[in-house]
Amino acid sequence: MRAPVRSIAQIAVAAAILGSALTYGRVAAAAEGASVPEVIFDHVSDGRDISFENPITGATVTFDLPEWKVSLGSTVVDLSLTRHTVFLWLAMAVVIVGVSLVARKRSLVPRGFYSVVEVFVKFVREELAEKNIGKGTGDRYVPFLASLFFIILTANLIGLIPFAATATANINVTVGLSILTFVVTLMAGMRGQGVVGFWAHIVPNGVPIWLYPIMLPVEILSMLTKPFALTIRLFANMVAGHIVLFFLLGLIFLLQGVGPYIAPVSVAFATAVYFLELFVALLQAYIFVMLSALFIGMASHPH
């Protein structure tokens, strides 16, 4: 068992160093025509093109994404593809194809990638759904929670590939995921308690009637802040990691006089941050799904 583990570790180290080196090349090539902050925010922001840059020569190949605008009377709705949309679709395609291929190889003794997927699904079911929502009831929401987990994790990991973009670093994506969780939470609450029972128990039991004018707005605000918390948590963490990674390498060009001397330190720290981002990619997917399961569980049972 040691040889495979060692080889995987070596591949991970090589991938991290390569990712840092390519990121360094991108900052170096771009810094010649733009400031370091401009390069950083160009990386984390959305756009209408996808660029692949040679880290050695600086040559860039850019693919412009098609535009699609729909006119609704006097209003024009822009439905054009963007960089983050493409990589979000890519993450969804990877999850759908990967899970579909794994499902065809089901066996009593899990092997290969199937065993990895089974571990994550089992974890989502037993540690998140059943513990936060309840046994039996939690199984109903395992497909939703597992889908969220795999899509967020895949999108986070794709964002760590050189020249790729992190879809979850776009607040529109995290808003969409949070709204989806919010809708499922409301449906779970009304399904578990009934429509009348859910809205009747929005204020906790035992609260005096005279406090209802105060508690009702507070509880409604609390309900609305849950998807807001999901949105900001995922968005901020994914953006911050990439900014830190690029800024560490950008120090080489910001401190031009001593840049060659601090380059080894910057690359070393950037490699460490790259490893940390691998962990953060998994951690943020876990936190998002854990909080979603918690919110669904709180709505399903009167408090």
C-alpha positions in Angstrom: 0.0 0.0 0.0 2.9 2.4 0.5 4.0 2.6 -3.1 0.7 3.9 -4.5 0.4 6.4 -1.6 3.9 7.6 -2.2 3.4 8.0 -5.9 0.2 9.9 -5.4 2.0 12.2 -3.0 4.8 12.8 -5.5 2.2 13.6 -8.2 0.5 16.0 -5.8 3.8 17.8 -5.0 4.7 17.9 -8.7 1.3 19.4 -9.5 1.6 22.0 -6.9 5.0 23.1 -8.0 3.9 23.1 -11.6 0.8 25.1 -10.8 2.9 27.7 -8.9 5.4 27.8 -11.7 2.8 28.4 -14.3 1.1 31.0 -12.1 4.5 32.7 -11.8 4.8 32.7 -15.5 1.4 34.3 -16.0 2.1 37.0 -13.4 5.5 37.6 -15.0 4.3 37.8 -18.6 1.3 39.9 -17.7 3.2 42.2 -15.3 5.1 43.6 -18.3 2.0 45.3 -19.6 -0.1 45.7 -16.5 0.3 46.3 -12.8 0.3 43.3 -10.4 -3.2 44.3 -8.9 -4.6 44.4 -12.4 -3.3 41.0 -13.2 -4.7 39.6 -9.9 -8.1 41.0 -10.3 -8.2 40.0 -14.0 -7.6 36.4 -12.9 -10.4 36.3 -10.2 -12.9 38.4 -12.2 -15.3 37.1 -14.9 -15.0 37.8 -18.6 -16.1 37.1 -22.1 -13.0 35.2 -23.2 -10.8 32.3 -22.2 -7.0 32.8 -22.5 -4.2 30.4 -22.6 -0.8 31.9 -22.0 2.7 30.5 -22.6 4.5 31.1 -19.2 7.9 31.2 -21.0 7.3 33.3 -24.1 4.3 35.2 -23.0 2.4 34.3 -26.2 -1.4 34.2 -25.5 -4.2 32.4 -27.3 -7.6 33.9 -26.6 -11.0 32.4 -27.4 -13.8 34.9 -27.5 -17.1 33.5 -26.1 -20.3 33.9 -28.2 -22.8 36.6 -27.3 -26.5 35.9 -27.0 -28.9 38.8 -26.3 -32.7 38.4 -26.1 -35.0 41.3 -26.6 -38.1 41.4 -24.5 -39.9 44.4 -25.6 -37.8 47.4 -24.7 -35.6 45.3 -22.4 -32.5 43.5 -23.7 -31.5 40.4 -21.6 -27.9 39.5 -22.0 -27.5 35.7 -21.9 -24.0 35.6 -23.3 -21.6 33.0 -22.1 -18.9 34.0 -19.6 -15.7 32.4 -18.4 -17.1 31.3 -15.1 -20.2 29.9 -16.8 -18.1 27.8 -19.0 -16.1 26.4 -16.1 -19.2 25.8 -14.1 -20.7 23.8 -16.9 -17.4 21.9 -17.2 -17.6 21.1 -13.5 -21.2 19.9 -13.9 -20.2 17.8 -16.9 -17.3 16.2 -15.0 -19.6 15.3 -12.1 -22.4 13.9 -14.4 -20.0 11.8 -16.6 -17.9 10.7 -13.6 -20.8 9.6 -11.5 -22.5 7.9 -14.4 -19.3 5.9 -15.2 -18.9 5.0 -11.6 -22.5 3.9 -11.3 -22.0 1.3 -14.0 -19.2 -0.3 -12.1 -21.1 -0.9 -8.9 -20.0 -4.0 -7.0 -20.1 -5.5 -3.5 -16.4 -4.8 -3.1 -15.8 -1.1 -4.0 -12.7 -0.6 -6.1 -10.9 2.3 -7.7 -12.7 5.6 -8.2 -16.0 4.0 -7.2 -14.7 3.5 -3.7 -13.8 7.2 -3.4 -17.2 8.3 -4.6 -18.9 5.8 -2.2 -16.9 7.2 0.7 -18.0 10.8 0.0 -21.7 9.8 -0.6 -21.7 7.7 2.6 -20.2 10.6 4.5 -22.8 13.0 3.2 -25.6 10.6 4.1 -24.5 9.4 7.5 -22.6 12.5 8.9 -24.5 15.3 7.3 -28.0 14.3 6.2 -28.9 11.9 9.0 -27.3 13.8 11.8 -28.7 17.2 10.8 -32.0 16.2 9.3 -32.8 12.9 10.8 -32.7 9.2 9.9 -35.2 8.3 7.2 -36.0 12.0 6.5 -32.4 12.8 5.7 -32.2 10.1 3.0 -34.7 12.1 1.0 -32.2 15.0 0.6 -29.0 13.0 0.1 -29.2 13.3 -3.8 -29.5 17.1 -3.5 -26.8 17.4 -0.9 -24.4 15.0 -2.6 -24.9 16.8 -5.9 -24.1 20.1 -4.2 -21.0 18.7 -2.7 -19.5 17.2 -5.8 -20.3 20.2 -8.0 -18.8 22.7 -5.6 -15.7 20.5 -4.9 -15.2 19.9 -8.6 -15.6 23.6 -9.5 -13.1 24.5 -6.7 -10.5 22.0 -7.9 -10.9 23.0 -11.5 -10.1 26.6 -10.5 -6.7 25.4 -9.2 -5.7 24.2 -12.7 -3.5 26.7 -14.5 -5.4 28.8 -17.0 -8.7 27.7 -15.6 -11.2 29.8 -13.6 -12.9 29.2 -10.3 -16.7 29.4 -10.9 -17.4 29.5 -7.2 -15.3 32.7 -6.9 -18.2 34.4 -8.8 -20.8 35.7 -6.4 -23.6 35.1 -9.0 -22.8 31.3 -8.9 -22.8 31.2 -5.1 -26.0 33.2 -5.0 -27.6 30.7 -7.3 -26.5 27.8 -5.2 -27.7 29.5 -2.0 -31.1 30.3 -3.5 -31.4 26.7 -4.5 -30.7 25.6 -1.0 -33.1 28.2 0.4 -35.9 26.9 -1.9 -35.2 23.3 -0.8 -35.2 24.4 2.8 -38.6 26.1 2.5 -40.0 23.0 0.7 -38.6 20.7 3.4 -40.1 22.8 6.2 -43.6 22.9 4.6 -43.3 19.2 3.8 -42.3 18.2 7.3 -44.6 20.5 9.3 -47.3 21.3 6.7 -47.7 24.7 5.1 -49.7 26.2 8.0 -47.5 24.5 10.6 -44.3 25.7 9.1 -45.3 29.3 9.0 -47.0 29.1 12.4 -43.8 27.8 14.0 -41.6 30.5 12.4 -41.5 32.0 15.9 -40.2 29.6 18.5 -42.8 28.0 20.8 -43.1 29.5 24.3 -42.5 33.1 23.1 -45.1 35.5 24.8 -47.7 36.9 22.4 -46.6 40.5 23.1 -43.1 39.7 21.8 -44.5 38.5 18.4 -44.2 42.0 16.7 -40.5 41.9 17.6 -39.7 38.2 17.1 -41.6 37.8 13.8 -39.4 40.3 11.8 -36.3 38.9 13.5 -37.1 35.3 12.6 -37.9 36.3 9.0 -34.6 38.2 8.8 -32.8 35.2 10.3 -34.4 33.0 7.5 -33.2 35.4 4.8 -29.6 35.8 6.2 -29.0 32.0 5.9 -28.6 32.0 2.1 -26.6 35.3 2.4 -24.2 33.6 4.8 -23.8 30.6 2.4 -23.2 33.0 -0.5 -20.5 35.2 1.2 -18.7 32.3 2.9 -18.0 30.3 -0.3 -17.4 33.4 -2.5 -15.0 35.1 -0.1 -12.9 32.1 0.7 -12.4 31.1 -3.0 -11.6 34.6 -4.1 -9.2 35.2 -1.1 -7.2 32.1 -1.8 -6.4 33.0 -5.4 -5.6 36.6 -4.5 -3.1 35.5 -1.8 -1.5 33.0 -4.2 -1.1 35.6 -7.0 0.0 38.3 -4.5 2.8 36.2 -3.1 4.2 35.8 -6.6 3.5 39.4 -7.4 5.8 40.5 -4.6 8.7 39.5 -6.9 7.7 42.3 -9.3 6.5 44.8 -6.7 9.9 44.7 -5.0 11.9 45.0 -8.2 15.2 45.8 -6.5 15.3 42.6 -4.4 12.9 40.6 -6.5 15.4 37.9 -7.6 16.4 37.4 -3.9 12.9 36.9 -2.6 11.7 34.8 -5.6 12.6 31.4 -4.0 10.7 32.4 -0.8 7.7 33.7 -2.8 7.5 30.5 -4.9 7.9 28.4 -1.8 5.1 30.2 0.0 2.9 30.1 -3.1 3.4 26.3 -3.3 2.4 26.0 0.3 -0.7 28.1 -0.3 -1.5 26.0 -3.4 -1.5 22.9 -1.1 -3.7 24.8 1.4 -6.1 25.7 -1.4 -6.5 22.0 -2.2 -7.7 21.5 1.4 -9.8 24.6 1.3 -11.5 23.4 -1.9 -12.7 20.3 0.0 -13.4 22.2 3.2 -15.6 24.8 1.6 -17.7 22.1 -0.2 -18.1 20.4 3.1 -19.1 23.6 5.0 -21.6 24.6 2.3 -23.3 21.2 2.3 -23.2 20.9 6.1 -24.9 24.2 6.6 -27.4 23.3 3.9 -28.2 20.1 5.7 -28.4 22.0 9.0 -30.9 24.6 7.6 -33.0 21.8 6.1 -33.1 20.0 9.4 -34.0 23.1 11.3 -36.9 23.8 8.9 -38.1 20.2 8.9 -38.7 20.1 12.7 -40.5 22.7 14.8 -38.4 24.6 17.3 
